[in-house]
Amino acid sequence: MNAPADSAQLPVLIIGAGMAGLTCACYLYRAGRAVHVLDAADAVGGRVRTDLTPDGFRLDRGFQVLLTAYPEVQRMIDYGALQLNAFTSGAVIRLPEGRETTLRNPLRQPLRALGAVGAPIGSMADKLRIVSLAQHVRQHSSDELLRREATDTLTFLRRYGWSERMIDTFFRPFFGGIYLDRELTTASNFFEFVFKQFAEGDAALPARGMQTIPEQLAARLPAGAVELHARVTAIDGHTVRLADGRTLRGRAVVLATDGPAAQHLVPQLAAAEPQASRQTTCTYFAADRSPGRGDGLLRLNATPSALAHNVAFPSDVAPEYAPVGQTLVSVSTHGDYGLSDDALAERLRLELTAWFGHGVAGWRRLGTYHIQHALPAYEAGQPVQLPLELTEGLYRCGDWASYPSLNAAMATGRQVAERLLAQ
């Protein structure tokens, strides 16, 4: 449907300067359309933000990585400018009985992976099934995998033939950490999609933090196109009202916020499309030396009752994440655990002392990030994508309108831009 004639020269108003909104804005601006991006925050990025401490640590707001095989990211992002640093493909797994074993990606490091054949996380058949699934997902595009009929991930894994030992010691801590869902209720088509990304690409960190990804997109827009500290309070057709009393009119309005914020601005969404989200907490510590031995591997905890679900040492991978002579430690805890920040940090120190030794007592807590709506829940039976046009002239984009990932945020942003350009 075409916009009213008197709005033809107006900008497209985009509410939210996260990855979805910035992607939409970049596609529109590249095609010659005026855009005005509004965000209540003090910087671009949405959930993809990085804080720099006074002593030089870079703290992403929640442990995050860039999966370099994401198709939408490859379309838009200049990897060279990000100075990407990849984690080693694989993981060190702490088993419930306290032992530690390493599982390396057999497709990336076949000779080293042979050493893991006897690792106590599953049988030889279990490990061969990993190779089999990797070969399967490589034969299909990401879109094809997402369109597959889905069950929950746990049911998929059992039907594929993996043992309960393999599921509990690898898939729950690894993919449960990605989903923020150790019960593995997340849809299996998304599992296959994510498995493909790890089979074909790297998990990487930009040298100066994850926020440099949205900053790269924002830098492509003209001066003044992104307005920060601009909180939208209401939408009325092609007009938005801001907390400072202003009203702005646009050719169209694009909701590029997270799900709860969108439902606040468009209340009928809450009743029509009730959504659940998953939460996580990231606790950062500073250590005098690296407990990770510089191997670049993620640490996974297979103990069901543990609060330290996964541990990473970002500065081992991207040295700019910590000042010289220091190591940044990232510890993720998923769900609602009911502890204060100080109590959580002490519990984590106790768990990590058993893992990394008594030096943990000297780790200094740098910060604790609570991400209440870290990811939208995505379960079997949900559509891969919700309608992006809500009413005439009102659109939405973001992973909350699709599946939980940076790829989906950017894909929906691109698709909204393409629909607006087609008018």
C-alpha positions in Angstrom: 0.0 0.0 0.0 1.4 3.4 -0.9 2.0 6.1 1.7 -0.1 9.3 1.4 1.2 11.8 -1.2 2.0 14.5 1.4 4.4 12.1 3.2 6.5 11.1 0.2 9.4 13.4 1.2 9.2 12.5 4.9 11.8 10.1 6.4 11.0 6.6 7.5 10.9 6.7 11.3 12.7 3.8 12.9 12.2 3.2 16.6 15.3 1.4 17.9 19.0 1.7 17.0 19.8 -2.0 17.6 20.9 -4.3 14.8 17.5 -4.6 13.2 16.8 -0.9 13.1 20.2 0.0 11.9 20.1 -2.7 9.2 16.8 -1.4 8.0 18.1 2.2 8.0 21.2 1.3 6.0 19.3 -0.5 3.3 16.9 2.4 3.0 19.6 5.1 3.0 21.7 3.2 0.5 18.6 3.2 -1.8 18.2 7.0 -1.4 15.4 7.1 1.2 15.6 9.5 4.2 15.6 7.8 7.6 15.4 9.0 11.2 16.3 6.4 13.8 15.2 7.1 17.4 16.5 5.4 20.5 16.1 6.1 24.2 19.6 4.8 25.0 22.9 6.8 25.1 24.5 4.8 22.3 23.5 2.5 19.4 23.4 -1.3 19.7 20.4 -2.3 21.6 21.4 -5.5 23.3 24.7 -5.4 21.5 26.6 -3.0 23.7 30.1 -2.9 25.2 31.3 -0.9 28.3 34.9 0.2 28.7 36.0 0.3 32.4 38.3 3.0 33.7 41.1 0.5 33.9 40.7 -0.7 30.3 38.5 -3.8 30.4 35.9 -4.2 27.6 32.7 -5.7 29.0 30.0 -6.8 26.5 26.6 -6.6 28.1 26.2 -10.3 28.4 28.5 -12.8 26.9 28.1 -12.6 23.1 29.9 -13.8 20.0 29.6 -13.1 16.3 28.9 -16.2 14.3 30.8 -15.4 11.1 28.7 -17.8 8.9 25.5 -15.9 9.5 24.2 -15.1 6.0 22.8 -11.6 6.8 26.0 -10.6 8.7 28.1 -11.6 5.6 25.8 -9.4 3.5 26.4 -6.2 5.5 29.4 -6.3 7.8 33.0 -5.5 7.0 34.8 -8.3 8.9 38.2 -6.8 8.3 37.3 -3.5 9.9 36.1 -5.4 13.0 39.5 -7.1 13.4 37.8 -10.3 14.3 39.4 -12.9 16.7 38.0 -16.4 16.6 37.5 -18.8 19.5 39.0 -22.2 19.0 36.4 -24.5 17.6 35.4 -26.9 20.4 34.9 -26.7 24.2 36.4 -27.8 27.5 33.6 -29.6 29.4 33.6 -30.0 33.2 31.7 -33.2 33.9 29.4 -33.7 37.0 31.9 -35.9 38.7 34.5 -33.1 38.5 36.6 -34.4 35.6 37.4 -32.2 32.7 37.5 -33.3 29.0 38.0 -31.4 25.7 35.9 -31.9 22.6 37.3 -30.3 19.5 35.4 -29.8 16.2 36.2 -32.9 14.2 35.6 -31.0 10.9 38.1 -28.2 11.8 40.8 -30.2 13.7 40.4 -33.8 12.7 43.8 -35.0 14.0 43.4 -33.3 17.4 39.8 -34.5 17.5 41.0 -38.1 17.4 42.3 -37.6 20.9 38.8 -37.0 22.1 37.5 -40.3 20.8 37.8 -41.8 24.3 36.5 -38.7 26.0 33.9 -39.6 28.6 31.1 -37.5 27.2 29.7 -40.1 24.8 30.4 -43.1 22.7 32.4 -43.3 19.5 29.0 -43.5 17.7 27.9 -40.3 19.4 30.9 -38.4 18.1 30.4 -39.8 14.6 26.8 -38.6 14.7 28.2 -35.1 15.1 30.1 -35.5 11.8 27.0 -36.9 10.2 24.8 -34.0 11.2 27.5 -31.5 10.1 27.5 -33.1 6.7 23.7 -33.0 6.6 23.4 -29.3 7.4 26.1 -28.4 4.9 23.8 -29.7 2.2 21.0 -27.3 3.0 20.8 -23.5 3.1 20.0 -21.7 6.3 16.6 -20.8 5.0 15.9 -24.5 4.1 16.8 -25.6 7.6 14.6 -23.0 9.2 11.7 -24.1 7.1 11.9 -27.7 8.2 9.1 -29.2 10.3 10.3 -28.9 13.9 10.0 -30.7 17.2 11.9 -29.7 20.3 15.7 -30.0 20.3 15.7 -32.7 23.0 13.4 -34.9 21.0 15.4 -34.3 17.9 18.6 -35.3 19.6 17.1 -38.5 21.0 15.6 -39.5 17.6 18.9 -38.9 15.9 20.4 -41.5 18.2 22.6 -39.6 20.6 23.0 -41.1 24.1 21.7 -39.5 27.2 25.3 -39.1 28.3 26.1 -37.1 25.2 23.0 -35.0 25.5 23.6 -34.2 29.2 27.4 -33.6 29.0 27.6 -31.7 25.6 24.3 -30.6 24.1 22.7 -29.3 27.3 25.6 -27.1 28.4 26.6 -26.0 24.8 23.4 -25.4 23.0 21.5 -24.8 26.3 24.0 -21.9 26.7 23.2 -20.6 23.2 19.5 -20.9 23.7 19.6 -20.0 27.4 17.5 -23.1 27.7 19.2 -26.2 29.2 15.9 -28.1 29.0 16.3 -27.9 25.2 12.7 -27.1 24.5 13.9 -24.7 21.7 12.7 -25.8 18.2 14.8 -28.3 16.4 14.8 -26.3 13.1 16.7 -23.6 14.9 19.1 -26.2 16.4 19.9 -27.3 12.9 20.4 -23.7 11.7 22.7 -23.0 14.6 24.6 -26.2 14.1 25.3 -25.2 10.5 26.7 -21.9 11.6 29.2 -23.6 13.9 30.1 -26.2 11.3 30.8 -23.6 8.6 32.1 -20.5 10.4 33.8 -19.2 13.5 32.6 -17.8 16.8 34.5 -14.5 17.0 34.9 -11.3 18.9 35.7 -7.9 17.4 38.9 -6.5 18.8 37.2 -3.5 20.5 34.0 -5.3 21.6 30.7 -6.4 20.1 29.3 -2.8 20.0 31.6 -2.1 17.1 29.2 -4.1 14.9 26.2 -1.8 15.3 28.6 1.2 15.3 29.8 0.1 11.9 26.3 0.3 10.6 25.5 3.6 12.3 28.6 5.1 10.7 27.2 4.5 7.2 24.2 6.8 7.9 24.3 10.6 7.5 25.0 12.9 10.4 21.8 13.4 12.5 20.1 10.3 11.1 20.4 8.6 14.5 18.9 10.5 17.5 19.8 9.1 20.9 18.2 9.9 24.3 14.9 10.0 22.3 12.3 7.9 24.0 9.1 7.2 22.0 6.0 7.1 24.1 3.2 6.5 21.6 2.5 5.8 17.9 -0.5 7.2 16.1 -0.5 6.2 12.4 2.5 7.8 10.7 3.2 10.0 13.8 5.2 9.2 16.9 5.2 11.1 20.2 8.3 11.5 22.3 8.8 11.8 26.0 10.1 15.4 25.5 6.8 16.5 24.1 7.7 16.4 20.4 5.7 14.7 17.7 7.4 13.5 14.5 5.7 12.4 11.3 7.2 9.9 8.9 6.5 8.2 5.6 6.3 5.0 7.6 7.1 3.9 11.1 9.2 0.8 11.9 9.2 -0.8 15.3 12.7 -2.1 15.8 12.7 -2.5 19.6 12.7 -5.7 21.6 9.4 -7.5 22.1 8.3 -6.1 25.5 9.0 -2.5 24.3 7.0 -3.1 21.1 4.1 -4.5 23.1 4.1 -1.4 25.3 3.9 0.8 22.2 1.4 -1.4 20.4 -0.6 -3.0 23.2 -2.7 -5.2 20.9 0.5 -7.2 20.2 0.6 -8.5 23.8 -2.9 -10.0 23.5 -2.5 -11.3 19.9 1.1 -12.7 20.2 2.0 -13.4 23.8 5.8 -14.0 24.0 8.1 -15.5 26.5 11.8 -14.4 26.8 14.8 -15.9 28.4 17.1 -14.2 30.8 20.8 -14.5 31.7 23.3 -12.9 34.0 26.9 -12.3 33.1 29.4 -11.8 35.9 32.8 -10.4 34.9 36.0 -10.9 36.9 39.6 -9.7 36.5 42.4 -12.3 37.0 46.1 -11.8 37.1 46.7 -14.7 34.8 44.6 -16.7 32.4 43.0 -19.8 33.8 42.3 -20.8 30.1 46.0 -21.4 29.3 45.4 -19.3 26.2 43.7 -22.2 24.3 40.8 -20.0 23.2 38.2 -22.7 24.2 34.9 -22.0 25.9 34.4 -23.8 29.2 31.1 -25.6 29.7 29.7 -26.9 33.0 27.7 -30.1 32.7 26.7 -30.1 36.3 22.9 -29.5 36.4 22.8 -27.6 39.7 25.8 -25.3 38.9 25.4 -21.5 38.7 28.5 -21.1 36.5 26.9 -22.5 33.3 29.7 -21.4 30.9 33.0 -19.6 31.4 35.0 -17.7 28.8 38.2 -15.7 28.7 37.6 -13.1 26.0 41.0 -11.5 26.4 42.7 -14.8 25.5 40.9 -14.5 22.2 40.9 -10.7 21.7 43.7 -9.2 23.8 42.1 -5.7 23.6 39.4 -6.9 26.0 41.8 -6.5 29.0 44.7 -4.3 29.9 48.2 -5.7 29.5 49.0 -8.3 32.2 45.3 -8.9 33.1 42.7 -11.5 32.0 39.0 -10.9 31.6 36.8 -13.8 32.8 33.2 -14.0 31.7 30.8 -16.3 33.7 27.2 -16.8 32.5 24.3 -17.9 34.7 21.0 -18.5 33.1 17.5 -18.2 34.4 16.2 -16.9 37.8 18.5 -17.9 40.7 17.3 -15.5 43.4 20.7 -14.1 44.7 22.1 -10.7 45.1 25.1 -9.7 42.9 27.5 -10.1 45.8 26.0 -13.5 46.8 26.1 -14.7 43.2 29.7 -13.7 42.9 30.7 -15.6 46.0 28.8 -18.7 44.9 30.6 -18.5 41.5 34.0 -18.2 43.2 33.3 -21.4 45.2 32.3 -23.3 42.1 35.2 -21.9 40.0 37.8 -22.6 42.7 37.0 -26.3 42.3 37.5 -25.8 38.6 40.5 -23.4 38.3 42.2 -23.5 41.7 42.6 -21.3 44.8 43.7 -18.3 42.7 40.0 -17.7 42.0 39.7 -16.1 45.5 41.8 -13.2 44.2 39.6 -12.5 41.2 38.2 -9.0 41.3 34.5 -8.6 40.2 34.3 -6.0 37.5 30.6 -6.0 36.9 27.3 -8.0 36.8 24.9 -7.6 33.9 21.3 -8.8 34.2 19.7 -9.3 30.8 16.0 -9.8 31.5 14.9 -10.2 27.9 18.1 -11.6 26.5 16.4 -13.8 23.8 12.9 -14.5 22.8 11.8 -18.1 23.4 11.5 -20.0 20.2 9.7 -23.3 20.5 8.4 -26.0 18.1 5.3 -24.9 16.3 6.2 -21.2 16.3 6.4 -19.6 12.8 9.8 -18.8 11.5 8.7 -15.3 11.1 5.7 -13.3 12.2 4.0 -10.7 9.9 6.3 -7.7 9.5 3.6 -5.2 8.4 1.3 -4.6 11.3 -1.0 -2.0 9.8 -0.8 0.4 6.9 2.5 2.3 7.3 3.5 0.4 10.5 6.2 -2.3 10.4 8.3 -4.3 12.8 11.7 -6.0 12.7 13.9 -7.8 15.1 14.6 -11.3 16.3 11.5 -11.2 18.5 9.5 -11.2 15.2 11.4 -14.3 14.0 14.0 -16.6 15.7 16.5 -15.6 18.4 19.7 -14.4 16.7 21.6 -11.5 15.3 20.9 -13.1 11.8 17.2 -12.8 12.3 17.4 -9.2 13.5 19.3 -8.2 10.4 17.1 -10.3 8.1 13.9 -8.8 9.3 15.5 -5.3 9.1 16.4 -6.0 5.4 13.0 -7.4 4.6 11.2 -4.4 6.0 13.4 -2.1 4.0 12.8 -4.0 0.8 9.0 -3.8 1.3 9.2 0.0 1.9 11.4 0.4 -1.2 8.9 -1.6 -3.3 6.2 0.9 -2.7 
